[in-house]
Amino acid sequence: MEPLELAADAPVLGIETSCDETAAAVVCGASTVLSSVVSSQIDLHARFGGVVPEIASRAHLDLLVPVVAEALVSAGLDDREIAAVGATYGPGLIGSLLIGVSAAKALSMVWGVPFVAVNHMEAHLYAALLENPGLELPLVVLLVSGGHTMIVEMRAPGRYRILGRTLDDAAGEAFDKVARYLGLGYPGGPVIDRLANDGDPEAIRFPRSMLDEGYDFSFSGLKTAVINWVRRHPDVAAADVVASFQAAVVDVLVTKVRRAADAVGAKGVAIGGGVAANSALRSASPRRASPMVALVRAEPRDVHRQRCHGRGGGVVPAGPGRSLAARLRRRGVAAVAHLRRVAAALPGR
């Protein structure tokens, strides 16, 4: 398939519907964000303690058109000026992905512009470049969210190597499960982050699983340790529990990404995904990063929007803005729920 070539300042629409938030952004030149619109579904899912796939996909049906329209209006453009449309095709919730992919294909056909299917994880890799386009490669990227936790070496555009990944729960999933057990509500990440500010992170020494074993992660045992501790000490302060839990997660994440960056000679470290909004992770990383590594963090917005930042916008530079994923440009590409099936199509593996 021929490479996709666009003018340097060509505006591209990115659409993201992989889970429970509907996002759209317009980006020029793969780094200038003209607009970024995110519609949250947190209120719809909060009473269930997690994302309900059927509810999420139905909400995307209602929200996607107005979100895309707002993104175009905020960018000061109309559909005739859009040069390409990119959308996340996986991994994620299959019903949610289908909404975004179908809409993006339809828009590309109506507007007569290319469609680019973008790997969700690849979009996270490139989201850091929206904030700092001058980043030098190779980079080591910590992708940490409710669905995935992995360390990726980004050697060049389109060339990646997965150094480590979670063997069980993702970090964000552990945050949600601990918060649910403690009755703190959903989503667990932001509420634990806030409550931990009132607690002592050294009050309880929770385990750091696999801390000195390669680059893979395991958070299931930590989650169980928290539950068992609270059962044995029912009067313990919740703030101390979540502060100590959060400290354990951050310690493992930062230790491993620092080790990986040193090992591959990375010129920078980026953190992507919802858990990148965690204040403890953001403040710990610069202190723990090795001297040769410059840390790149999420754009400083409120925690909820940080959780989404780079999604709609990140879909753009991972797609046509950097001449990537041209192999997936045909409109016959289907949504794919599972990471391994999506990752199999990644170049440079």
C-alpha positions as CSV (number, residue, x, y, z in Angstrom):
1,M,0.0,0.0,0.0
2,E,1.3,3.4,-1.0
3,P,2.5,5.8,1.8
4,L,0.0,8.5,2.8
5,E,1.5,11.9,2.2
6,L,-0.1,15.1,3.5
7,A,1.0,18.7,3.5
8,A,2.8,19.8,6.7
9,D,0.0,22.0,7.8
10,A,-2.9,19.7,6.7
11,P,-5.6,19.6,9.4
12,V,-6.5,16.0,10.4
13,L,-9.5,14.9,12.5
14,G,-8.8,12.3,15.1
15,I,-11.6,10.2,16.8
16,E,-11.3,8.1,19.9
17,T,-14.0,5.8,21.3
18,S,-12.1,2.9,22.7
19,C,-13.7,2.9,26.1
20,D,-16.1,5.2,28.0
21,E,-15.2,8.6,26.7
22,T,-16.0,10.1,23.3
23,A,-13.1,12.3,22.0
24,A,-12.4,14.2,18.9
25,A,-9.5,16.6,18.0
26,V,-8.2,18.5,15.1
27,V,-4.5,18.7,14.7
28,C,-2.2,20.4,12.1
29,G,1.2,19.2,11.3
30,A,1.0,16.4,13.9
31,S,1.8,18.8,16.8
32,T,-0.5,21.8,16.7
33,V,-3.8,21.0,18.4
34,L,-6.5,23.3,17.0
35,S,-9.2,21.7,19.2
36,S,-9.7,18.8,21.6
37,V,-13.2,17.8,22.8
38,V,-13.9,15.1,25.3
39,S,-17.3,13.9,26.6
40,S,-17.1,11.8,29.7
41,Q,-19.5,9.0,30.6
42,I,-18.3,8.8,34.3
43,D,-21.8,9.7,35.6
44,L,-23.4,6.9,33.6
45,H,-21.1,4.2,34.9
46,A,-20.4,5.4,38.5
47,R,-23.3,3.5,40.1
48,F,-22.1,0.3,38.6
49,G,-18.5,0.7,39.9
50,G,-17.0,0.3,36.4
51,V,-17.6,0.7,32.7
52,V,-20.6,-1.2,31.3
53,P,-19.7,-1.9,27.7
54,E,-23.3,-1.8,26.3
55,I,-24.0,1.5,28.0
56,A,-20.7,2.9,26.8
57,S,-21.3,2.0,23.1
58,R,-24.9,3.4,23.2
59,A,-23.6,6.7,24.7
60,H,-21.0,7.0,21.9
61,L,-23.8,6.7,19.4
62,D,-25.5,9.8,21.0
63,L,-22.3,11.8,21.7
64,L,-20.0,11.3,18.7
65,V,-21.7,13.6,16.2
66,P,-21.9,16.6,18.5
67,V,-18.4,16.0,19.8
68,V,-17.0,15.9,16.2
69,A,-19.1,19.0,15.3
70,E,-17.8,20.9,18.4
71,A,-14.2,19.9,17.5
72,L,-14.6,21.3,14.0
73,V,-16.2,24.5,15.3
74,S,-13.6,25.0,18.0
75,A,-10.9,24.6,15.3
76,G,-12.5,27.2,13.1
77,L,-12.7,24.7,10.2
78,D,-15.4,23.1,8.2
79,D,-15.4,19.6,6.7
80,R,-14.1,20.8,3.4
81,E,-10.8,21.7,5.0
82,I,-10.1,18.3,6.7
83,A,-7.4,16.4,4.9
84,A,-7.8,13.0,6.6
85,V,-9.7,11.2,9.4
86,G,-8.0,8.9,11.9
87,A,-9.8,6.7,14.4
88,T,-8.8,4.2,17.1
89,Y,-9.5,0.6,15.8
90,G,-8.2,-1.2,18.9
91,P,-7.5,-2.3,21.5
92,G,-10.6,-1.5,23.5
93,L,-14.2,-2.3,24.0
94,I,-15.4,-3.8,20.8
95,G,-18.8,-2.1,20.8
96,S,-17.3,1.3,21.6
97,L,-14.6,0.9,18.9
98,L,-17.1,0.0,16.3
99,I,-18.9,3.4,16.8
100,G,-15.7,5.4,16.2
101,V,-14.4,3.4,13.4
102,S,-17.7,3.3,11.5
103,A,-18.2,7.1,11.9
104,A,-14.6,7.8,10.8
105,K,-15.0,5.6,7.7
106,A,-18.3,7.3,6.8
107,L,-16.8,10.8,7.2
108,S,-13.8,9.9,5.1
109,M,-16.1,8.6,2.3
110,V,-18.4,11.5,2.4
111,W,-15.5,14.0,2.5
112,G,-13.4,12.1,0.0
113,V,-10.3,12.0,2.2
114,P,-8.2,9.1,3.5
115,F,-9.1,7.1,6.5
116,V,-6.4,5.9,8.9
117,A,-7.0,3.2,11.5
118,V,-4.8,3.9,14.5
119,N,-3.5,1.5,17.3
120,H,-4.7,2.8,20.6
121,M,-1.3,2.2,22.3
122,E,0.5,3.8,19.3
123,A,-1.6,6.9,19.8
124,H,-0.5,7.1,23.5
125,L,3.1,6.9,22.3
126,Y,2.7,9.9,20.0
127,A,0.6,11.9,22.4
128,A,3.8,13.1,24.2
129,L,4.9,14.7,20.9
130,L,1.9,16.9,21.0
131,E,3.3,18.6,24.0
132,N,7.0,18.5,23.0
133,P,7.5,17.9,19.2
134,G,11.2,18.3,19.6
135,L,11.7,15.1,21.7
136,E,14.7,13.1,20.6
137,L,14.5,9.4,19.9
138,P,14.9,6.8,21.2
139,L,12.3,7.2,23.9
140,V,11.1,4.9,26.6
141,V,7.4,5.3,27.1
142,L,5.4,4.1,30.2
143,L,1.8,3.4,29.1
144,V,-0.2,3.1,32.2
145,S,-4.0,3.0,32.2
146,G,-7.1,1.1,33.4
147,G,-6.6,-1.5,30.7
148,H,-2.9,-1.6,30.0
149,T,0.4,-1.2,31.7
150,M,3.6,-1.6,29.6
151,I,7.0,-0.1,28.9
152,V,7.8,0.5,25.2
153,E,11.0,1.5,23.5
154,M,10.3,3.9,20.7
155,R,13.3,3.6,18.5
156,A,12.0,5.6,15.5
157,P,8.6,6.5,14.0
158,G,6.9,3.2,13.5
159,R,9.6,1.2,15.2
160,Y,8.7,0.0,18.7
161,R,9.8,-2.8,21.1
162,I,7.7,-3.8,24.1
163,L,10.1,-4.2,27.0
164,G,7.6,-5.2,29.7
165,R,3.9,-5.4,30.4
166,T,1.6,-6.4,33.2
167,L,1.1,-10.1,33.8
168,D,-2.3,-9.6,35.4
169,D,-4.1,-6.4,36.5
170,A,-3.2,-3.1,34.9
171,A,-2.2,-0.3,37.3
172,G,-5.4,1.6,36.7
173,E,-7.5,-1.5,37.2
174,A,-5.8,-2.0,40.6
175,F,-6.7,1.6,41.6
176,D,-10.3,1.0,40.6
177,K,-10.6,-2.4,42.5
178,V,-9.0,-1.0,45.7
179,A,-11.3,2.0,45.6
180,R,-14.3,-0.2,45.0
181,Y,-13.4,-2.4,48.0
182,L,-12.9,0.6,50.2
183,G,-16.2,2.1,49.1
184,L,-14.6,5.2,47.6
185,G,-16.5,5.2,44.3
186,Y,-15.6,5.2,40.6
187,P,-13.3,6.0,38.9
188,G,-10.8,4.9,41.6
189,G,-7.7,6.7,40.3
190,P,-8.7,10.3,41.0
191,V,-10.4,9.6,44.3
192,I,-7.4,7.7,45.6
193,D,-5.1,10.4,44.4
194,R,-7.0,13.0,46.3
195,L,-7.5,11.0,49.5
196,A,-3.8,9.9,49.5
197,N,-2.8,13.6,50.1
198,D,-4.3,13.2,53.6
199,G,-2.5,9.9,54.4
200,D,1.0,8.6,55.2
201,P,2.5,6.8,52.3
202,E,4.9,5.0,54.7
203,A,2.2,3.9,57.2
204,I,1.9,0.4,55.6
205,R,4.7,-1.3,53.7
206,F,2.7,-3.0,50.9
207,P,4.6,-5.4,48.6
208,R,6.4,-4.2,45.5
209,S,5.9,-7.2,43.3
210,M,8.6,-8.1,40.8
211,L,10.5,-4.9,41.7
212,D,13.9,-6.3,40.8
213,E,12.7,-8.8,38.1
214,G,12.9,-7.4,34.6
215,Y,10.4,-5.0,33.2
216,D,7.1,-6.9,33.6
217,F,4.5,-5.8,36.2
218,S,2.1,-7.6,38.6
219,F,-0.5,-5.7,40.6
220,S,-2.9,-8.4,41.5
221,G,-0.9,-9.4,44.6
222,L,-0.8,-5.8,45.7
223,K,-4.5,-5.5,45.4
224,T,-5.0,-8.6,47.5
225,A,-2.5,-7.4,50.1
226,V,-4.5,-4.2,50.6
227,I,-7.8,-6.2,51.0
228,N,-6.2,-8.6,53.5
229,W,-4.7,-5.7,55.5
230,V,-8.0,-3.9,55.8
231,R,-9.7,-7.1,56.8
232,R,-7.2,-7.6,59.6
233,H,-7.2,-3.9,60.6
234,P,-10.7,-2.7,60.1
235,D,-10.1,0.5,62.0
236,V,-7.1,1.6,59.8
237,A,-7.5,5.1,58.3
238,A,-8.5,4.9,54.6
239,A,-6.2,7.7,53.8
240,D,-3.2,5.8,55.1
241,V,-4.2,2.7,53.2
242,V,-4.6,4.4,49.8
243,A,-1.5,6.5,50.3
244,S,0.6,3.4,51.0
245,F,-1.0,1.5,48.1
246,Q,-0.4,4.4,45.8
247,A,3.2,4.6,46.9
248,A,3.8,0.9,46.2
249,V,2.4,1.3,42.6
250,V,4.4,4.4,41.9
251,D,7.6,2.9,43.3
252,V,7.3,-0.1,40.9
253,L,6.4,2.0,37.9
254,V,9.2,4.5,38.3
255,T,11.8,2.0,39.3
256,K,11.2,-0.1,36.2
257,V,10.9,2.7,33.7
258,R,14.1,4.2,35.0
259,R,15.9,0.9,34.7
260,A,14.5,0.4,31.1
261,A,15.6,3.9,30.1
262,D,19.1,3.4,31.3
263,A,19.3,-0.1,29.7
264,V,18.4,1.1,26.2
265,G,20.1,4.5,26.3
266,A,16.9,6.4,26.0
267,K,17.2,10.2,25.4
268,G,13.8,10.8,27.1
269,V,11.0,9.2,29.0
270,A,7.3,9.8,28.4
271,I,4.3,8.7,30.4
272,G,0.9,8.1,28.7
273,G,-2.5,6.8,29.7
274,G,-4.9,7.7,32.4
275,V,-2.7,6.9,35.3
276,A,-0.2,9.5,34.0
277,A,-2.5,12.0,35.7
278,N,-1.7,10.6,39.1
279,S,0.0,13.4,41.1
280,A,2.3,11.0,43.0
281,L,3.6,9.5,39.8
282,R,4.1,12.9,38.1
283,S,6.0,14.3,41.1
284,A,8.1,11.2,41.8
285,S,9.3,10.6,38.2
286,P,11.5,13.6,37.8
287,R,13.3,12.9,41.1
288,R,13.8,9.2,40.3
289,A,14.6,9.5,36.6
290,S,18.3,9.0,35.7
291,P,20.3,12.2,35.0
292,M,20.4,11.5,31.2
293,V,16.6,11.2,31.0
294,A,14.3,14.1,30.5
295,L,10.8,13.2,31.7
296,V,7.8,14.2,29.6
297,R,4.5,14.5,31.4
298,A,0.9,15.1,30.4
299,E,-0.3,18.6,29.7
300,P,-1.3,20.2,33.1
301,R,-5.1,20.1,33.0
302,D,-7.5,18.9,35.7
303,V,-7.3,15.3,36.5
304,H,-10.3,14.2,34.6
305,R,-9.2,15.8,31.4
306,Q,-5.6,14.5,31.9
307,R,-7.2,11.1,31.9
308,C,-8.3,11.7,28.3
309,H,-5.6,14.0,27.0
310,G,-3.9,12.7,23.9
311,R,-6.7,10.4,23.0
312,G,-8.5,12.3,20.2
313,G,-5.3,14.3,19.6
314,G,-3.0,11.4,19.9
315,V,-4.9,9.5,17.3
316,V,-3.8,12.1,14.7
317,P,0.0,12.0,15.0
318,A,-0.1,8.3,15.3
319,G,-1.9,8.2,12.0
320,P,-1.6,10.3,8.9
321,G,0.3,13.2,10.6
322,R,3.4,11.1,10.7
323,S,2.8,8.9,7.6
324,L,2.3,5.9,9.9
325,A,-0.2,3.1,9.7
326,A,-0.6,3.4,6.0
327,R,-0.9,-0.3,5.9
328,L,-4.3,0.2,7.7
329,R,-5.5,3.0,5.5
330,R,-8.1,0.9,3.6
331,R,-11.6,1.3,4.8
332,G,-12.0,-2.5,5.2
333,V,-10.1,-2.4,8.5
334,A,-12.2,-3.7,11.4
335,A,-12.3,-2.8,15.0
336,V,-10.2,-5.2,17.2
337,A,-10.8,-5.5,20.9
338,H,-7.6,-7.4,22.0
339,L,-4.2,-5.9,22.4
340,R,-2.3,-9.0,21.1
341,R,-4.2,-9.0,17.8
342,V,-3.7,-5.3,17.3
343,A,0.0,-5.4,18.4
344,A,0.7,-8.1,15.8
345,A,0.2,-5.5,13.1
346,L,2.6,-3.0,14.6
347,P,5.8,-2.5,12.6
348,G,9.3,-3.0,14.1
349,R,8.3,-5.9,16.4
